[in-house]
């Protein structure tokens, strides 16, 4: 039998919207804070950090020198003046980058011998 007012066939079904659920079956559990994954601690690789710092310094000094070639600054508008005028700063940056790289290699050899 079909009912035209009930197209989904739910005629005669009880109304569940007013139903109350008993609370006695549910228990409150204390919540614990999630600790997350704790990775095992690895020793600090100082040689690698110093070596990376040396390469970063070398790259930054190189980019700074190339940028200074494109600017009109205290060395004047002539390209030759800017090129040779920036050489002392470039040489100093290369020296300190070399020092960092040498210290990184030395630390790496010290860690390998231990």
N, C-alpha and C positions, 0 to 999 in steps of 0.2 A: 504494500500500500504506500502510495506516495503522498506527501503533504506539500502543497504548493508554497506554504509559508516557511518551510524548513528544507532548503535546497541541499543541505549537507547531510541529511539523515540523522540528525541529533535529537529528534523528537523523543521526548520521554526520558532523556538522560538527566541525572541529578545535577544540580548547580553546584560546582566545586569552588566558586569564587568566595563563598562565605565560610568555607571549611577551615577550622583551626587545627594545627598540628600540635601534638603533645611535645612539651619541651623536656620531659623527663628522660628521653632517650639520648639527648645530646649533652655532651660534657665539654666544658671549657678546658682546653689544654694550654698551658703556659707557652707563649711563643718565645723562641730563641732567636737571637740575632744571627743572621747568616754570616759565617766567618769567611767564606770565599775560599778560593784556592790559594794556598800559600806555597809559592815555589821554593825549592831548596836554594839556600844562599850559595852563590858562587863567589870565589874570591875576586877581589877587584883587580882587573888587569891594567895596572898602571902604565905599563909599557905601551899597550895599545892606545890608551887615552892620550898619552903624551905624543905618540906618533901621529894620531889624528889631529891633535892640536897644531903640530908642526905643519901639516899639509894645509890646514885651514888658514894659518897665518900666511903661508906662502901664497895661497890663492887670493886672500884679501889684499895683500900687498901688491900682487900683480894687477888685480882689478883696479886698485886705487891709482897705480901708476898709469895704466891705460886711460883711466878716466881723466887724470890730470893732463894728458896729452891733448884732450879735446877742449880744454877750458883756457880762457885768457886769464891768467893769474899773475902773481908777483914776478914771474919769469918773463913776462912780456907776450906779445901776440905772435912772435916768431916761433915756428914749430921747433926749430933747432934749439932755441933757448929753453923751451919747455922740455924737450927730449933730454938734453944734457943737464938741465937744472934739477930735474927730478931723480937723477942717477944716485945721489947720496942717500936719499930716502929709500930708493929701491934696493940699494946694496945693503943698507942696514936691515931692512925687512928680510931679505934673503939670508943674511947672516943669522938673525934670530930664529928664522924657520929652520936653518941648518942645525943650530944648537939644539932645538927641540927634537929634531929628527935623530940627531946623534945620541941624545939622552934617551930617547925611546928605544933605539937599538941597544944601547948599553944596558938599560933596564931589562930588556928582553933576554939578553945573554945572562944577566944575573939571575933571572927567574928560571931559566933553563938549567943552570948549573945547580940550583937548590934542590 
